[in-house]
Amino acid sequence: MSYSILITPIKAKPFNVEPQPKLQSETLSENISDSIKVGAEQLSLYLPLIKDKRIGLVVNQTSRVQNQHIVDYLINKGLNVEVVFAPEHGFRGNHEAGETVNSGLDKASKVKVYSIYGKQKKPSAKVMKQVDVLLFDIQDVGVRYYTYISSMHYMMEAAANNNIPFIVLDRPNPNGKYVDGPVLDKTFQSFVGVDEIPLLHGMTVGELALMINGENWINKKVDLTIIPVKNYHRKMDYSLPIKPSPNLPNDIAIAHYASLGFFEATPVSIGRGTHFPFQVIGFNDFSNGDFTFTPRPIKGVANSPKLSGEKAMGQDLRAIHTSGLDLSYLIAWYNLFKQHNKPFFTRSGFMDKLSGTDKLRKQIQAGLSQDEIKQSWQQGLDSFKKKRQPYLLYP
């Protein structure tokens, strides 16, 4: 069984306010054995929208068309790539988390690069005058605090405010099976959580862009086009061909990322400064397991890792299969720190930003179980699932 999305522009109710989002598509198949074809690989669908125009690209190292970076691919096709907008980790993906990304000139392509990470989260009107159309092509991992979707939000807003069309070249969500975690409370809105979505939202960036636009989460609607993934089913397994950031080197790290990211607000290491980040948990004073590792600086990956040069003791999760969000690790380590009279949430404000609420931290401190905590956010998840339904592009 297959279905086609051939509506241009979409006439569905959420999109009946001008300018309407447009969907360019070929037939999508429910046969998950068919070869996936990401949006960037379907040039025939978006070439008419960018030909003879000055193109701005929101891209990074994952923005590949087969064996070529999309910047080189479009330039080799004779298209005018005017500007690259670089998110967290940089255009080439060689900056660690939180490291400053500077503007400049890309040596390989000779294209101007403007940073959209740090103080300048979206370009000025002066910079936006250099482009006629914006393309977003970045591989996401489906976790709210992974900041590429925050950059997409702000770039959609910049495009809308400057009357520039915004095109999303969609890619699969490797965590697309899961909708879990607290829905963001806007009181705790930050760059690690901009939109009112759960920690695991189960959407592709294309679907999320439709929702951001349709729910008026930006200050003005943008002229939006999505180039969908061909032969994609949200429940299928998808292994990323290129690591999406320096500390998510493989499928195991990506699977554990939603569960282990909270440890960034604690003294506990999750393996930054090793060759297996987001796949281990450890601390130097006491342990919740018998595995040991020693974090050390790795240039461009972890310049100053937590517990650098110290022996950390804890757990090796590399052989453990995980499904979605698992709070058991966080709860167990909190209880261990409590037994040793040591503060655990040493960056409580950051913990609340990662969670999108202060309730999760307070629930753990109050001794609630994982089941009790998850039950408390079920109503919010049910409401979100209903709200997102009109924006879903894939079965």
C-alpha positions as CSV (number, residue, x, y, z in Angstrom):
1,M,0.0,0.0,0.0
2,S,1.3,3.5,-0.8
3,Y,0.0,7.0,-0.7
4,S,1.0,10.2,-2.5
5,I,1.3,13.7,-1.2
6,L,0.7,15.8,-4.3
7,I,-0.9,18.9,-2.8
8,T,0.8,22.2,-3.8
9,P,-0.1,24.3,-1.9
10,I,-1.6,22.4,1.0
11,K,-5.3,23.3,1.6
12,A,-5.6,21.6,5.1
13,K,-7.1,23.8,7.8
14,P,-3.9,24.4,9.8
15,F,-2.3,26.0,6.7
16,N,-5.1,28.1,5.3
17,V,-3.6,31.4,6.4
18,E,-1.4,33.2,3.8
19,P,1.3,32.5,3.0
20,Q,0.4,28.8,2.7
21,P,3.1,26.1,3.1
22,K,3.7,24.1,0.0
23,L,4.7,20.5,-0.2
24,Q,6.7,19.2,-3.1
25,S,6.7,15.4,-3.2
26,E,6.9,12.2,-5.1
27,T,5.0,9.0,-4.1
28,L,5.9,7.8,-0.5
29,S,5.9,4.1,0.0
30,E,5.0,2.3,3.2
31,N,7.4,-0.5,2.2
32,I,10.2,0.1,4.6
33,S,12.6,-2.1,2.6
34,D,12.6,0.5,-0.2
35,S,15.6,2.7,-0.3
36,I,15.3,6.0,1.6
37,K,15.8,9.1,-0.5
38,V,16.3,12.3,1.6
39,G,15.0,15.6,0.5
40,A,18.4,16.9,-0.6
41,E,18.7,14.1,-3.1
42,Q,15.5,15.0,-4.9
43,L,16.8,18.1,-6.8
44,S,14.1,18.0,-9.4
45,L,11.6,18.9,-6.7
46,Y,13.4,22.0,-5.4
47,L,15.4,23.1,-8.4
48,P,12.6,25.3,-9.8
49,L,12.4,27.0,-6.5
50,I,16.1,28.0,-6.3
51,K,17.2,28.3,-9.9
52,D,18.5,31.8,-10.8
53,K,18.2,32.9,-7.2
54,R,20.8,33.8,-4.5
55,I,20.7,30.8,-2.2
56,G,21.3,30.9,1.6
57,L,21.9,27.5,3.2
58,V,21.4,26.5,6.8
59,V,23.6,23.4,6.8
60,N,26.4,21.5,8.5
61,Q,28.6,18.4,7.9
62,T,25.5,16.1,7.7
63,S,24.2,18.0,4.7
64,R,25.2,15.5,2.1
65,V,23.9,14.5,-1.3
66,Q,25.3,11.0,-1.6
67,N,29.1,11.6,-1.4
68,Q,29.0,15.3,-1.8
69,H,28.4,18.2,0.6
70,I,25.3,20.0,-0.5
71,V,27.2,23.3,-0.9
72,D,29.6,21.6,-3.4
73,Y,26.7,19.8,-5.0
74,L,24.7,22.9,-5.7
75,I,27.7,24.9,-6.9
76,N,28.7,22.1,-9.3
77,K,25.2,22.3,-10.7
78,G,25.8,26.0,-11.5
79,L,23.6,27.3,-8.8
80,N,24.4,30.5,-6.9
81,V,25.2,29.6,-3.3
82,E,25.6,33.0,-1.7
83,V,25.7,32.4,2.1
84,V,26.0,29.5,4.5
85,F,24.5,30.0,8.0
86,A,26.4,27.9,10.5
87,P,24.6,26.3,13.6
88,E,26.1,24.9,16.8
89,H,29.2,22.8,16.1
90,G,29.9,24.9,13.0
91,F,29.4,24.4,9.2
92,R,32.0,21.6,9.1
93,G,30.9,20.1,12.5
94,N,34.3,20.6,14.1
95,H,33.3,22.6,17.1
96,E,32.4,20.9,20.4
97,A,29.2,21.6,22.3
98,G,28.9,25.3,23.4
99,E,32.1,26.3,21.6
100,T,31.9,29.7,19.8
101,V,31.2,29.5,16.1
102,N,32.7,32.4,14.2
103,S,31.7,34.0,10.9
104,G,34.1,34.1,8.0
105,L,34.8,32.5,4.6
106,D,34.7,28.8,3.9
107,K,38.1,27.9,2.5
108,A,36.9,25.0,0.4
109,S,33.9,26.6,-1.3
110,K,34.9,30.3,-1.0
111,V,31.3,30.9,0.3
112,K,30.6,33.4,3.1
113,V,29.7,31.8,6.4
114,Y,27.6,33.5,9.1
115,S,27.3,32.1,12.5
116,I,23.8,31.6,14.0
117,Y,25.1,30.1,17.2
118,G,25.9,32.2,20.3
119,K,24.7,35.8,20.8
120,Q,23.6,36.1,17.1
121,K,20.9,33.4,16.8
122,K,19.5,34.8,13.5
123,P,21.1,37.0,10.9
124,S,20.4,40.7,10.6
125,A,18.2,42.2,7.9
126,K,21.4,43.5,6.2
127,V,22.7,39.9,5.9
128,M,19.3,38.6,4.8
129,K,19.3,41.0,1.8
130,Q,22.1,38.9,0.3
131,V,19.7,36.0,-0.3
132,D,16.5,35.3,-2.2
133,V,15.7,31.9,-0.7
134,L,16.7,29.8,2.3
135,L,17.3,26.1,2.4
136,F,17.5,24.1,5.6
137,D,19.2,20.7,5.4
138,I,20.5,19.4,8.7
139,Q,20.2,15.9,10.2
140,D,18.4,16.1,13.6
141,V,18.1,13.4,16.3
142,G,14.6,14.1,17.5
143,V,15.5,15.4,21.0
144,R,14.3,18.9,22.0
145,Y,17.5,20.1,23.6
146,Y,19.5,19.2,20.4
147,T,19.9,22.8,19.2
148,Y,19.6,22.4,15.4
149,I,15.8,22.7,15.6
150,S,16.2,25.9,17.7
151,S,18.3,27.3,14.9
152,M,15.6,26.3,12.4
153,H,13.0,28.1,14.4
154,Y,15.0,31.3,14.4
155,M,15.9,31.1,10.8
156,M,12.3,30.5,9.8
157,E,11.5,33.7,11.8
158,A,14.3,35.6,10.0
159,A,13.0,34.4,6.6
160,A,9.4,35.4,7.5
161,N,10.4,38.9,8.7
162,N,12.4,39.5,5.4
163,N,9.8,37.9,3.1
164,I,12.1,35.2,2.0
165,P,10.9,31.6,1.1
166,F,12.1,28.9,3.4
167,I,12.6,25.3,2.1
168,V,13.2,22.3,4.3
169,L,15.0,19.4,2.7
170,D,13.7,16.7,5.1
171,R,15.6,13.9,6.7
172,P,14.5,10.9,8.9
173,N,14.3,11.2,12.7
174,P,16.4,8.3,14.2
175,N,14.2,8.6,17.3
176,G,11.0,9.0,15.3
177,K,9.3,6.1,17.1
178,Y,9.1,7.9,20.4
179,V,7.0,10.7,21.9
180,D,8.0,11.0,25.5
181,G,9.2,13.5,28.2
182,P,7.7,16.7,29.5
183,V,6.2,19.2,27.1
184,L,8.2,22.5,27.3
185,D,6.8,25.0,29.8
186,K,7.5,28.4,28.1
187,T,8.7,29.7,31.5
188,F,11.8,27.6,30.9
189,Q,12.2,28.5,27.2
190,S,15.9,28.8,26.1
191,F,18.1,27.8,23.2
192,V,18.0,24.2,24.4
193,G,14.2,24.3,24.2
194,V,12.3,26.9,22.2
195,D,9.0,25.3,21.1
196,E,6.2,23.7,23.2
197,I,7.1,20.1,22.3
198,P,8.1,17.1,24.4
199,L,11.7,16.1,24.9
200,L,11.2,13.3,22.3
201,H,8.7,14.7,19.8
202,G,8.8,11.9,17.1
203,M,8.8,14.4,14.2
204,T,11.1,15.1,11.3
205,V,12.5,18.6,10.9
206,G,10.1,19.1,8.0
207,E,7.1,18.1,10.1
208,L,8.3,20.3,12.9
209,A,8.7,23.3,10.6
210,L,5.1,22.8,9.5
211,M,4.0,22.8,13.1
212,I,6.1,25.9,14.0
213,N,4.5,27.7,11.2
214,G,0.9,26.4,11.6
215,E,0.8,27.0,15.4
216,N,2.2,30.5,15.0
217,W,5.2,29.8,17.2
218,I,7.1,32.4,15.1
219,N,6.1,36.0,15.0
220,K,5.0,35.9,11.3
221,K,4.1,33.0,9.0
222,V,6.8,32.1,6.5
223,D,6.4,31.0,2.9
224,L,7.3,27.3,3.6
225,T,8.0,24.4,1.4
226,I,8.9,20.9,2.5
227,I,10.8,18.3,0.3
228,P,9.8,15.1,2.1
229,V,11.9,11.9,2.5
230,K,11.0,9.3,0.0
231,N,10.2,5.7,1.3
232,Y,10.3,6.8,5.0
233,H,8.2,5.4,7.8
234,R,8.6,6.9,11.3
235,K,8.8,3.5,13.0
236,M,11.6,2.2,10.8
237,D,15.2,1.9,12.1
238,Y,17.4,4.5,10.5
239,S,21.2,4.6,11.0
240,L,22.8,8.0,10.3
241,P,25.5,7.9,7.6
242,I,27.4,10.8,9.3
243,K,27.7,11.6,12.9
244,P,25.4,14.7,13.6
245,S,27.8,16.3,16.1
246,P,31.2,15.5,17.6
247,N,29.8,13.8,20.7
248,L,27.2,11.7,19.0
249,P,29.5,9.4,17.1
250,N,27.1,6.4,16.5
251,D,23.6,5.0,16.8
252,I,24.2,3.9,20.4
253,A,25.0,7.4,21.5
254,I,22.0,8.8,19.6
255,A,19.7,6.2,21.2
256,H,20.9,7.1,24.8
257,Y,21.2,10.8,24.2
258,A,17.7,11.8,25.5
259,S,18.3,9.8,28.7
260,L,21.9,10.9,29.4
261,G,21.7,14.6,28.4
262,F,20.4,15.5,31.8
263,F,23.7,14.5,33.4
264,E,25.2,17.6,31.8
265,A,23.6,19.5,34.7
266,T,25.4,17.3,37.3
267,P,29.0,16.4,38.3
268,V,28.7,13.0,36.6
269,S,30.5,12.3,33.3
270,I,28.7,10.7,30.3
271,G,31.9,10.1,28.5
272,R,32.9,13.4,26.9
273,G,36.6,13.2,26.4
274,T,36.5,9.5,25.5
275,H,35.8,7.6,22.2
276,F,32.4,6.6,23.6
277,P,30.5,9.8,24.7
278,F,26.9,9.4,25.7
279,Q,27.5,5.7,26.1
280,V,28.9,5.5,29.6
281,I,28.2,7.1,33.0
282,G,30.8,7.6,35.7
283,F,32.0,9.6,38.7
284,N,35.4,9.8,40.4
285,D,34.5,9.6,44.1
286,F,32.0,6.8,44.2
287,S,30.4,4.4,41.7
288,N,27.2,2.9,40.5
289,G,29.0,0.1,38.7
290,D,32.4,-1.4,38.0
291,F,33.3,0.1,34.6
292,T,36.1,2.6,34.6
293,F,37.2,5.3,32.1
294,T,39.4,8.4,32.1
295,P,38.2,11.5,30.2
296,R,40.9,13.4,28.4
297,P,40.8,16.5,26.1
298,I,40.1,15.7,22.5
299,K,40.5,18.7,20.2
300,G,37.3,19.8,18.5
301,V,35.3,17.2,20.4
302,A,35.9,17.8,24.1
303,N,38.5,20.5,24.8
304,S,37.9,20.5,28.6
305,P,35.8,17.5,29.5
306,K,34.3,16.9,32.9
307,L,36.6,14.9,35.2
308,S,39.5,15.3,32.8
309,G,42.4,13.1,33.7
310,E,40.5,11.5,36.6
311,K,39.4,7.9,36.8
312,A,35.6,7.7,36.6
313,M,33.8,4.6,37.8
314,G,30.3,3.6,36.7
315,Q,28.4,2.0,33.9
316,D,29.1,1.0,30.3
317,L,25.9,1.2,28.2
318,R,27.3,0.3,24.9
319,A,25.7,-3.2,24.9
320,I,22.4,-2.1,26.4
321,H,19.5,-1.6,24.1
322,T,17.4,1.4,25.0
323,S,13.9,2.5,23.8
324,G,13.2,6.2,24.1
325,L,13.6,8.0,27.4
326,D,14.9,6.1,30.4
327,L,15.0,8.0,33.7
328,S,16.3,5.1,35.7
329,Y,19.9,6.1,35.3
330,L,19.3,9.7,36.5
331,I,17.2,8.6,39.5
332,A,19.7,5.9,40.5
333,W,22.7,8.4,40.4
334,Y,20.6,11.0,42.3
335,N,19.9,8.5,45.0
336,L,23.6,7.5,45.2
337,F,24.7,11.2,45.6
338,K,22.0,11.6,48.2
339,Q,23.4,8.6,50.2
340,H,26.9,10.3,50.1
341,N,25.4,13.7,51.1
342,K,26.7,15.2,47.8
343,P,24.8,17.7,45.7
344,F,23.6,16.2,42.4
345,F,21.8,18.9,40.4
346,T,24.7,21.3,40.7
347,R,23.4,23.3,37.8
348,S,19.7,23.2,38.6
349,G,18.8,26.1,36.3
350,F,20.4,24.3,33.4
351,M,18.6,21.0,34.4
352,D,15.3,22.9,34.2
353,K,16.1,24.3,30.8
354,L,17.0,20.8,29.5
355,S,13.8,19.4,31.0
356,G,11.7,22.3,29.8
357,T,10.3,22.5,33.4
358,D,11.4,22.4,37.0
359,K,8.9,19.6,37.8
360,L,11.2,16.8,36.7
361,R,14.0,17.8,39.0
362,K,11.6,18.4,41.9
363,Q,9.9,15.0,41.3
364,I,13.3,13.2,41.4
365,Q,14.2,15.1,44.6
366,A,10.9,14.1,46.1
367,G,11.6,10.4,45.5
368,L,9.0,9.7,42.8
369,S,9.5,6.6,40.7
370,Q,10.0,6.6,36.9
371,D,6.5,5.3,36.4
372,E,5.0,8.1,38.6
373,I,7.0,10.8,36.8
374,K,6.0,9.6,33.4
375,Q,2.4,9.3,34.3
376,S,2.4,13.0,35.4
377,W,3.2,14.2,31.9
378,Q,0.9,11.8,30.0
379,Q,-1.9,14.3,29.6
380,G,0.5,16.8,28.1
381,L,1.8,14.1,25.6
382,D,-1.8,13.1,24.6
383,S,-2.6,16.8,23.9
384,F,0.6,17.2,21.9
385,K,-0.1,14.1,19.8
386,K,-3.5,15.5,18.8
387,K,-2.0,19.0,18.1
388,R,0.8,17.6,15.9
389,Q,-1.5,15.2,13.8
390,P,-2.3,17.7,11.0
391,Y,1.4,18.3,10.4
392,L,2.6,14.7,10.0
393,L,3.9,13.7,6.6
394,Y,4.8,10.1,7.2
395,P,2.9,7.0,8.4
